[in-house]
Amino acid sequence: MANRKHSKIDNLPEDLKAVVEQMLQSDATYAEIVQFLAENEQKVSVASVCRYARAFNANMEALKLTHQNFKMIKDEIDRNPDLDMAEAIIRITSGNVFNRLANTQEEDWDEVELSKLIKETNALIRATAYKKRVDIQNQEVKDSAIEEFKSLLFSTMAKEKPALYKELVSYLNKKKEEGLEG
């Protein structure tokens, strides 16, 4: 694994490095950045600033893309509050795949490796099925815990507060009958 390259700007004091990055974002010229650094007793060439700017801008673009992706996920969750993060990602990915398929020209299909397409489709289907299976298992555990709690609550109430227990059972039976009639 190659070591990460460190530029002269990476080695500047943090306050100067922050100003350089602000200057890059404000479209200052490389010569202006070199001049600023010289005024602050730092000797850096235009080529060094250029290399640093290339890497810095690539990182900023990656950050913007990540931000956009998280915004899409958040928007999907806002539109469908019952979704969790994984479901939102699957939904967005599926939507993008379907859009791409719908907009693919017939001649473009000759460029697609069928085995790769099938493999990727199966991976998406497996991820969706796995998510549903985990959701069902989690619901079963939750339902079991609720039933166990109700059983413990009712048995304890029947022993310690029998009048309250009878009143509660009567109330629940009445509501159950009303539900069947209504």
DAPENOR-V27120 format. One record per pair of residues at least 12 apart in sequence whose ideal C-beta (glycine too) atoms are under 7 Angstrom apart, sorted by the first residue. I is the first residue (numbers start at 1). J is the second residue. Records with the same first field share a line. If there is no record, write none. Layout:
I->J ; J
This chain:
7->48 ; 51 ; 52
8->44 ; 48
9->44 ; 48 ; 49 ; 52
12->42
16->37 ; 40 ; 42
19->36
20->33
21->56
23->36
24->53 ; 56
30->46 ; 49 ; 50 ; 53
31->46
33->49
34->46 ; 49
72->92
73->85 ; 88 ; 89 ; 92
76->88 ; 91 ; 92
86->131
87->131
90->127 ; 128 ; 131
93->124
94->124
97->124
